[in-house]
Amino acid sequence: MSPRRLLPALGLGGLAAAGLVAACNPWPVGTAAAARFVSRGLAPYGLALGAEGRTEMSLLPLPHLRFSRARIAAGSATGPALAEGGRLTIELSLLALLSGQAEVGALALDGATIHLDLADPRWSEPLRRLGERLAQGPSSHPRRLVISRASVEGPARAQDLDLVLSWPVWSASLDCAGSLIFNGVPARFALAGLRPTALMAGSETPVTLNASWDGGSLAAEGTGTWRQGPRLVGTGSFETGSLPQTLAWIGTDVALAPFLDRFTLDGTFEASREGLMLPDVRVSVGGNALEGAVSASFGEARSAVQATLAADSLNLAPLLGGFIRLFGLPEDGEAAGGQSVAVKPLTGGDLDLRLSAGTSRLGPVVLQDLAASVLVRGGTIEASLNRAGLQGGTLKGRVALAPAGADGDETEVKAQGSFDRLDLGALLIDLGQTRWVLGGTQGQFALESVGRDAASLTEHVGGRATIAIDDGAITGLDLADVIQRNGAVAHGALARRNGRTAFERAAVSIRFADGIGEIGEGFLRAPALAASLRGQVFLAERRFRARAELTPRVAGGAEAPRAGNLFELAGPWNAVTVRPASRDEPSAAPDHRDGKVPLQGPLRQPASVGLPPAARAYAP
């Protein structure tokens, strides 16, 4: 190329390059004028822009306006703020800009404070305008919204909100993903497949939702509609490592939540403003898998849950362990604790639960054909065992807990129950004990108490309990032989356990007052002997003391004229000792609180053998 042509070409290229560099580099523009220009593009949505500080503009790769301190308001620039204090970058449509119009293509807001309360009147007009535009069908709309490092003010406060919302012009679907810190817990969420135009037109739209946080996750997939409010139908799952913590995190509560730790829901659902319906759901809690139906509503004042669940096999030990831990109830060998038993932490909502299981296990004890219910309403708890089979017998029971006291920090407990045709010997084997008694057993109880902790509840127990066995037998001990030996046991008989005492009926009734049970009637009738029992049961101290008398019977069933043999029984429940007694001693046994009274007189045996559980036939 000749110099004559080269120099003009280089000049034009230099001018083009300079223009390109100038178009890519931002340059300052008037803040007020730029804000008014952008507000023209936001006006169809009921929004306006105000700004302070430096404002810059660049043309390439697409026209951008960058505001240092922006304020997005409802109605006009001086209206109530929806978002303020952040750096706002707005991408404008090039074609619209060439025609002098302001069409917003994308927005990026960094470090702003967002005032989010959809019930606030400041949001009513923008939401109405947005709904009208979407209901009109496809129209121009921002293709991308990016929010970073934002704070959310309102009923639900959050920090470090990062959100990316994408809605390309060639797609009917909107996708968004983000993260935030809510109530101190980081969380992530994603929404895909939503068609806003179809949603606002009253048609169905596919929806896929995923959320996760420290200790839990939520996933849902289905179809959504908006007819007098949102409605979503589909399948989903919910999992949390601690249900009480998750509920406290989101600011709600359900009844008996402190009993539930790891909790999982999986099944079909229908969600709307009225509540949540799960017609076919699988529930996993405490290592148990149950199936059934659940419905829930979460109002401002109180939540309400109704559930009907069934399981082939149910392990009740975690529930019992949670009850013991929550109320500090005593375990074997321990005294009742002083931890509060107030029911308020358990009644954060209403609950109507119906539960059934083919087999239920409580430690070594197995229940058959269990049907139970739990009702929580108005701050009270009522649990009913409608039926359960146990070793050939039938169990029924009910316990009610209600707040008591001026400030509700006390709890009133009322419990009643009954059992019939129970094989007590088989139950003892399940409990790891010796099968020292045989026969069908029946009984009933009705107890009540009030207190602020387990110790005071135990100290105020009142009521009654009865138990009876017909056509039974005591194994390991021949009481007729004991009478013949004037209260002594044949040498080695207890160790060999080859004795047996058949009886026609044995029964005991106990009346409780202030935590002490008075044995009002205790007897055993056998063909050759009769036995009676009188004494006391101390619930708070977990010990027992009583006097038993063995009397021979003559032909016809009458008691023999000669005096019987007396025995004193005393000690902790798990280590009751027996010794002969004379009629000259007071009727109450000595107070051996440590339970270390050795056997005396003819009942003495080698220490290596010890008193077998068969001797407990004298005790209730």
Residue pairs with C-beta under 8 A, 6 or more apart in sequence:
1 9
20 60
23 58
23 59
23 60
24 58
24 59
24 60
24 61
25 58
26 56
26 57
26 58
26 64
26 66
27 56
27 57
27 58
28 54
28 55
28 56
28 57
29 55
29 56
29 57
29 65
30 55
31 51
31 52
31 53
31 54
31 55
31 67
32 51
34 51
34 55
34 57
34 65
34 67
35 49
35 50
35 51
35 55
35 67
35 77
37 102
38 49
38 65
38 90
38 92
38 102
38 104
39 47
39 48
39 49
39 77
39 102
40 101
40 102
41 92
41 101
41 102
41 103
41 104
42 48
42 49
42 72
42 104
44 129
44 133
45 126
45 129
45 130
45 133
46 74
46 75
46 125
46 126
46 128
46 129
46 130
47 72
47 73
47 74
47 82
47 126
48 72
48 73
48 74
48 75
48 76
48 77
48 79
49 67
49 70
49 71
49 72
49 73
49 77
49 88
50 70
50 71
50 73
50 77
50 78
51 67
51 68
51 69
51 70
51 71
51 88
52 68
52 69
52 71
53 67
53 68
53 69
54 68
55 65
55 66
55 67
55 68
56 65
56 66
57 63
57 64
57 65
57 66
58 64
58 66
62 91
62 92
62 94
62 105
63 91
63 92
63 93
63 94
63 97
64 89
64 90
64 91
64 92
65 89
65 90
65 92
66 87
66 88
66 89
66 90
67 87
67 88
67 89
67 90
68 87
69 85
69 86
69 87
70 83
70 84
70 85
70 86
70 87
70 88
70 109
70 112
71 77
71 81
71 83
71 84
71 85
72 81
72 82
72 83
72 84
72 88
73 79
73 80
73 81
73 82
74 80
74 82
74 122
74 123
74 125
74 126
75 125
79 122
80 115
80 122
81 115
82 114
82 115
82 122
82 123
82 126
83 109
83 112
83 113
83 114
83 115
83 150
84 112
84 113
84 115
85 111
85 112
85 113
86 109
86 110
86 111
86 112
86 113
86 150
87 109
87 110
87 111
87 112
88 107
88 108
88 109
88 110
88 112
89 107
89 108
89 109
89 110
90 104
90 106
90 107
90 108
91 104
91 105
91 106
91 107
91 144
92 102
92 103
92 104
92 105
93 101
93 103
93 104
93 105
93 140
96 102
96 103
97 103
103 140
104 142
105 142
105 143
105 144
106 142
106 143
106 144
106 145
106 146
107 142
107 144
107 145
107 146
108 145
108 146
108 147
108 148
109 146
109 147
109 148
109 150
110 147
110 148
110 149
110 150
111 148
111 149
111 150
112 147
112 150
112 151
113 150
113 151
113 152
113 153
114 147
114 150
114 151
114 152
114 153
114 161
115 122
115 153
115 154
116 152
116 153
116 154
116 156
117 123
117 154
117 155
118 127
119 155
120 154
131 200
133 139
133 141
134 196
134 197
134 199
134 200
134 201
135 197
135 200
135 201
137 197
137 201
138 172
138 197
140 169
141 167
141 169
142 167
143 166
143 167
143 168
143 169
144 164
144 165
144 166
144 167
145 163
145 164
145 165
146 163
146 164
146 165
147 161
147 162
147 163
147 178
148 161
148 162
148 163
149 160
149 161
149 162
150 160
150 161
150 162
150 163
151 157
151 158
151 159
151 160
151 161
152 158
152 159
152 161
152 180
156 182
156 251
157 182
157 183
158 180
158 181
158 182
159 180
159 181
160 179
160 180
160 181
161 178
161 179
161 180
162 178
162 179
162 180
163 176
163 177
163 178
164 176
164 177
164 178
165 174
165 175
165 176
166 174
166 175
166 176
167 173
167 174
167 175
167 196
172 195
172 197
172 198
173 192
173 193
173 194
173 195
174 191
174 194
174 195
174 196
175 190
175 191
175 192
175 193
175 194
176 190
176 191
177 188
177 189
177 190
177 191
178 188
178 189
178 190
179 186
179 187
179 188
179 189
180 186
180 187
181 187
182 213
182 249
183 249
183 250
183 251
185 213
185 214
185 215
185 249
186 213
186 214
187 211
187 212
187 213
187 214
188 211
188 212
188 213
189 209
189 210
189 211
189 212
190 208
190 209
190 210
190 211
191 207
191 208
191 209
192 208
193 205
193 206
193 207
193 208
194 205
194 206
194 207
194 224
195 205
195 206
196 205
198 204
198 205
199 205
199 224
199 225
199 226
200 226
202 225
202 226
202 227
203 225
204 223
204 224
204 225
205 223
205 224
205 225
206 222
206 223
206 224
207 220
207 221
207 222
207 223
207 224
207 232
207 234
208 220
208 221
209 218
209 219
209 220
209 221
209 236
210 217
210 218
210 219
210 220
211 217
211 218
211 219
212 218
213 246
213 249
215 240
215 241
215 242
215 245
215 246
216 238
216 239
216 240
216 241
216 246
217 237
217 238
217 239
217 240
218 236
218 237
218 238
218 239
219 236
219 237
220 232
220 234
220 235
220 236
220 237
220 269
221 234
221 235
221 236
222 232
222 233
222 234
222 235
222 236
222 269
223 232
223 233
223 234
224 230
224 231
224 232
224 233
225 231
229 272
229 273
230 271
230 272
230 273
231 270
231 271
231 272
232 269
232 270
232 271
232 272
233 269
233 270
233 271
234 268
234 269
235 267
235 268
235 269
236 265
236 266
236 267
236 269
237 264
237 265
237 266
238 263
238 264
238 265
238 266
239 263
239 264
239 265
240 246
240 262
240 263
240 264
241 261
241 262
242 261
242 262
243 254
243 257
243 260
243 261
243 262
243 263
244 257
244 258
244 260
244 261
247 253
247 254
247 257
247 348
252 298
252 303
252 348
253 303
253 348
253 349
254 296
254 303
254 305
254 348
254 349
254 351
255 303
255 305
255 346
255 347
255 348
255 349
255 350
255 351
255 376
255 381
256 346
256 351
256 374
256 376
256 381
257 346
257 348
258 322
258 326
258 345
258 346
259 319
259 322
259 323
259 326
259 346
260 285
260 286
260 322
261 285
261 286
261 318
261 322
262 284
262 285
262 286
263 283
263 284
263 285
264 282
264 283
264 284
264 285
265 278
265 281
265 282
265 283
265 294
266 281
266 282
266 284
267 278
267 279
267 280
267 281
267 282
268 278
268 279
268 280
268 281
269 276
269 277
269 278
269 281
270 276
270 277
270 278
270 279
271 277
274 297
275 295
275 296
275 297
275 298
276 294
276 295
276 296
276 297
276 298
277 294
277 295
278 293
278 294
278 295
278 296
279 293
280 291
280 293
281 291
281 292
281 293
281 294
282 289
282 290
282 291
283 289
283 290
283 291
283 292
283 294
283 307
283 309
284 290
286 315
286 318
286 319
286 322
287 315
287 318
288 311
288 313
288 314
288 315
288 318
289 311
290 309
290 310
290 311
290 314
290 355
291 309
291 310
291 311
292 307
292 308
292 309
292 310
293 307
293 308
294 305
294 306
294 307
294 309
295 305
295 306
295 307
296 303
296 304
296 305
296 306
297 303
297 304
302 349
302 350
303 348
303 349
303 350
304 349
304 350
304 351
305 349
305 350
305 351
305 352
305 353
306 351
306 352
306 353
307 351
307 352
307 353
307 354
308 353
308 354
309 353
309 354
309 355
309 356
310 355
310 356
310 357
311 356
311 357
311 358
312 357
312 358
312 359
313 357
313 358
313 359
313 360
313 361
314 355
314 357
314 359
314 360
314 361
314 370
315 360
315 361
316 360
316 361
316 362
317 361
317 362
317 363
320 362
323 329
324 331
326 345
326 346
327 339
327 340
327 341
327 454
328 336
328 337
328 338
328 339
328 341
328 453
328 454
329 336
329 337
329 454
330 336
330 337
330 454
330 542
332 574
333 572
333 574
335 455
335 540
335 541
335 542
336 453
336 454
336 455
336 457
336 458
336 540
337 453
337 454
337 455
338 453
338 454
338 455
339 453
339 454
340 409
340 452
340 453
341 411
341 451
341 452
341 453
341 454
341 457
342 403
342 408
342 409
342 410
342 411
342 452
343 379
343 380
343 381
343 401
343 402
343 403
343 411
344 379
344 403
344 408
346 376
346 381
347 376
347 379
347 380
347 381
349 376
350 376
350 377
351 374
351 375
351 376
351 377
352 373
352 374
352 375
352 376
352 377
353 373
353 374
353 375
354 372
354 373
355 370
355 371
355 372
355 373
355 374
356 370
356 371
356 372
357 367
357 370
358 368
358 369
359 366
359 367
359 368
359 370
360 366
360 367
360 368
360 370
360 388
361 367
364 430
364 431
364 432
365 390
365 427
365 430
365 431
366 390
366 430
367 388
367 389
367 390
367 395
368 388
368 389
368 390
369 387
369 388
369 389
370 385
370 387
370 388
371 385
371 386
371 387
371 388
372 383
372 384
372 385
372 386
372 388
373 383
373 384
373 386
374 381
374 382
374 383
374 384
375 381
375 382
375 383
375 384
376 382
379 402
379 403
379 408
380 400
380 401
380 402
380 403
381 400
381 401
381 402
382 398
382 399
382 400
382 401
383 398
383 399
383 400
384 397
384 398
385 395
385 396
385 397
385 398
385 417
386 396
387 394
387 395
387 396
388 394
388 395
388 396
389 395
390 419
390 422
390 427
391 422
391 423
391 424
391 426
391 427
391 430
392 421
392 422
392 423
392 426
392 440
393 419
393 420
393 421
393 422
393 423
393 440
393 441
393 442
394 419
394 420
394 421
395 417
395 418
395 419
395 422
396 417
396 418
396 419
397 415
397 416
397 417
397 418
398 415
398 416
398 417
399 413
399 414
399 415
399 416
400 413
400 414
400 415
401 411
401 412
401 413
402 411
402 412
403 410
403 411
403 412
404 410
404 411
404 412
404 450
405 452
409 452
410 450
410 451
410 452
411 450
411 451
411 452
411 457
412 448
412 449
412 450
413 447
413 448
413 449
413 450
413 457
414 447
414 448
415 445
415 446
415 447
415 448
416 444
416 445
416 446
416 447
417 444
417 445
418 442
418 443
418 444
418 445
419 441
419 442
419 443
419 444
420 442
421 440
421 441
421 442
422 440
422 441
422 442
423 440
423 441
424 437
424 438
424 439
424 441
424 469
425 435
425 436
425 437
425 438
425 439
425 475
426 435
428 434
428 435
428 436
428 437
428 613
429 435
433 613
434 476
434 497
434 612
434 613
434 614
435 475
436 474
436 475
436 476
436 477
436 612
436 613
436 614
436 616
436 617
437 469
437 472
437 473
437 474
437 475
437 617
438 472
438 473
438 474
438 475
439 469
439 470
439 471
439 472
439 473
439 506
440 469
440 470
440 471
440 472
441 467
441 468
441 469
441 472
442 467
442 468
442 469
443 465
443 466
443 467
443 468
444 465
444 466
445 463
445 464
445 465
445 466
446 463
446 464
446 465
447 461
447 462
447 463
447 464
447 465
447 512
448 461
448 462
448 463
449 457
449 458
449 460
449 461
449 462
450 457
450 460
451 457
451 458
451 459
451 460
455 540
458 515
458 539
458 540
459 514
459 515
459 539
459 540
460 514
460 515
461 512
461 514
461 515
461 539
462 512
462 513
462 514
463 511
463 512
464 509
464 510
464 511
464 512
465 509
465 510
465 512
465 517
466 507
466 508
466 509
466 510
467 507
467 508
467 620
468 505
468 506
468 507
468 508
469 503
469 505
469 506
469 507
470 504
470 505
471 503
471 504
471 505
472 502
472 503
472 506
473 500
473 501
473 502
473 503
474 500
474 501
474 503
474 614
474 617
475 497
475 499
475 500
475 614
476 494
476 497
476 498
476 499
476 500
476 612
476 614
477 489
477 493
477 494
477 499
477 500
477 501
477 614
477 615
477 617
478 493
478 499
478 500
478 501
479 501
479 526
479 529
479 531
479 550
479 617
480 501
480 526
480 528
480 529
480 552
481 489
481 490
481 493
481 499
482 488
482 489
482 550
482 565
483 528
483 529
483 550
483 551
483 552
483 564
483 565
485 602
486 565
486 602
487 550
487 565
487 566
487 567
487 580
487 601
487 602
487 603
488 601
488 602
488 603
489 602
489 603
489 605
493 499
494 605
494 609
494 611
494 612
494 614
494 615
495 605
495 609
495 612
497 612
497 614
499 614
501 526
501 529
501 617
502 526
502 527
503 524
503 525
503 526
504 525
504 526
504 527
505 523
505 524
505 525
506 523
506 524
506 525
507 521
507 522
507 523
508 519
508 521
508 522
508 523
508 533
508 620
509 519
509 520
509 521
509 522
510 517
510 518
510 519
510 520
510 537
510 620
511 517
511 518
511 520
512 518
512 537
512 539
515 538
515 539
515 540
516 536
516 537
516 538
516 539
517 536
517 537
517 538
517 539
518 536
519 533
519 534
519 535
519 536
519 537
519 546
519 620
522 532
522 533
522 534
522 535
522 546
522 620
523 530
523 531
523 532
523 533
524 530
524 531
524 532
524 617
525 557
526 553
527 553
527 557
528 552
528 553
529 550
529 551
529 552
529 553
530 550
530 551
530 553
530 559
531 548
531 549
531 550
531 551
531 618
532 548
532 549
532 551
533 546
533 547
533 548
533 618
533 619
533 620
534 546
534 547
534 587
535 544
535 545
535 546
535 547
535 569
535 588
535 589
536 544
536 545
536 546
536 588
537 544
537 620
538 544
538 545
541 593
542 572
542 573
543 570
543 571
543 572
543 573
543 593
543 595
544 569
544 570
544 571
544 572
544 573
544 576
544 619
545 568
545 569
545 570
545 571
545 588
545 589
545 590
545 591
545 592
546 568
546 569
546 570
546 589
546 618
546 619
547 566
547 567
547 568
547 569
547 581
547 587
547 588
547 589
548 566
548 567
548 569
548 618
549 564
549 565
549 566
549 567
550 564
550 565
550 567
551 559
551 560
551 563
551 564
552 559
552 560
552 562
552 564
553 559
553 560
554 560
563 583
565 580
566 580
566 581
566 582
566 583
567 578
567 579
567 580
567 581
567 603
567 618
568 578
568 579
568 580
568 581
568 585
568 589
568 590
569 576
569 577
569 578
569 589
569 618
569 619
570 576
570 577
570 589
570 590
570 591
570 592
570 595
570 597
571 577
571 592
571 595
571 596
571 597
572 595
575 595
576 595
576 615
576 616
576 619
577 592
577 595
577 596
577 597
577 598
577 599
577 611
578 599
578 603
578 611
578 615
578 618
579 597
579 599
579 600
579 601
579 603
580 600
580 601
580 602
580 603
581 589
590 597
598 604
599 605
599 611
605 611
